[in-house]
Amino acid sequence: MAIQRESPLPHNAIVRREFFVYILASKHRALYIGVTNNLERRLEEHWQGPGTSFSKRYATTILVYAEQAPTANDAIAREKQLKAWSRKKKIALIEQANPNWLDLTRL
């Protein structure tokens, strides 16, 4: 006789992992680029908790750009790519998607 265990998910549930590359800006347009598998949690960390020393020092709290990646490796590769770009190119990316530098968490 097989023993069945209770699962926290229905048997037909699909567990989906999401990965994001994001750019935070300060009021003075200092930029921080990061990667996460939970954008909401990570933004909370930047705003209220551990975040990063860079975020704390430069007050990068405005989400101005985010993109989803299919895998963690893709997200990390994209983060590295964006970090290697010139400031001018990063600004062009942001302004293409978000010309008014609106806080995407408030839309």
C-alpha positions as CSV (number, residue, x, y, z in Angstrom):
1,M,0.0,0.0,0.0
2,A,1.4,3.3,-1.1
3,I,1.4,6.2,1.4
4,Q,0.2,9.5,0.0
5,R,1.5,12.7,1.3
6,E,-0.4,16.0,1.4
7,S,1.1,18.4,-1.1
8,P,0.9,22.2,-0.5
9,L,0.1,22.5,-4.3
10,P,-2.6,20.9,-6.3
11,H,-1.4,17.9,-8.3
12,N,-1.8,19.9,-11.5
13,A,-0.2,23.1,-10.4
14,I,2.8,24.4,-12.4
15,V,5.6,25.8,-10.3
16,R,6.9,28.7,-12.3
17,R,10.1,30.5,-11.5
18,E,10.5,34.1,-12.6
19,F,13.7,36.1,-13.0
20,F,14.1,39.8,-13.4
21,V,16.7,42.3,-14.2
22,Y,15.8,45.7,-12.9
23,I,17.2,49.3,-12.7
24,L,16.6,51.6,-9.8
25,A,17.3,55.3,-9.9
26,S,17.7,58.0,-7.4
27,K,16.1,61.5,-7.7
28,H,19.5,62.6,-9.1
29,R,19.5,59.7,-11.5
30,A,22.2,57.5,-9.9
31,L,21.5,54.0,-11.3
32,Y,21.6,50.6,-9.7
33,I,21.2,47.4,-11.7
34,G,20.2,44.2,-10.1
35,V,18.8,40.7,-10.7
36,T,16.2,38.8,-8.6
37,N,13.8,35.9,-8.7
38,N,11.3,37.9,-6.6
39,L,11.0,41.5,-7.7
40,E,8.5,42.6,-5.1
41,R,10.6,41.2,-2.2
42,R,13.8,42.6,-3.6
43,L,12.3,46.1,-3.9
44,E,11.1,45.9,-0.3
45,E,14.7,45.1,0.7
46,H,16.0,48.1,-1.1
47,W,13.4,50.4,0.4
48,Q,13.3,49.1,4.0
49,G,15.8,46.5,4.7
50,P,19.2,45.2,3.8
51,G,19.2,46.2,0.1
52,T,22.7,47.1,-0.9
53,S,25.2,49.6,0.4
54,F,25.1,51.3,-3.0
55,S,21.3,51.7,-2.8
56,K,21.5,53.1,0.7
57,R,24.3,55.5,-0.1
58,Y,22.8,56.9,-3.3
59,A,19.1,56.4,-2.4
60,T,18.3,54.4,-5.6
61,T,14.7,53.6,-4.7
62,I,12.7,54.4,-7.9
63,L,12.1,51.4,-10.2
64,V,12.6,52.8,-13.7
65,Y,13.1,49.6,-15.7
66,A,12.5,45.9,-15.4
67,E,12.6,43.0,-17.7
68,Q,11.8,39.3,-17.2
69,A,14.3,36.6,-18.2
70,P,13.4,33.0,-18.9
71,T,16.2,31.5,-16.6
72,A,18.4,32.6,-13.8
73,N,21.4,32.3,-16.1
74,D,19.8,34.5,-18.7
75,A,19.0,37.1,-16.1
76,I,22.5,37.1,-14.7
77,A,24.0,37.4,-18.2
78,R,21.7,40.3,-19.0
79,E,22.6,42.1,-15.7
80,K,26.3,41.7,-16.6
81,Q,25.6,43.0,-20.1
82,L,23.8,46.1,-18.8
83,K,26.4,46.8,-16.1
84,A,29.1,46.9,-18.9
85,W,27.2,49.4,-20.9
86,S,28.0,53.1,-20.9
87,R,25.8,55.4,-18.8
88,K,24.5,56.9,-22.0
89,K,23.4,53.5,-23.3
90,K,21.7,52.6,-20.0
91,I,19.8,55.9,-20.0
92,A,18.7,55.3,-23.6
93,L,17.3,51.9,-22.6
94,I,15.4,53.4,-19.7
95,E,14.0,56.3,-21.8
96,Q,12.9,53.9,-24.6
97,A,10.7,52.0,-22.2
98,N,10.0,54.7,-19.6
99,P,10.6,58.2,-21.1
100,N,9.4,60.1,-18.1
101,W,11.4,58.0,-15.6
102,L,8.1,57.1,-13.7
103,D,8.3,54.8,-10.7
104,L,7.0,51.6,-12.2
105,T,5.8,50.4,-8.8
106,R,3.2,53.3,-8.8
107,L,1.6,52.7,-12.2
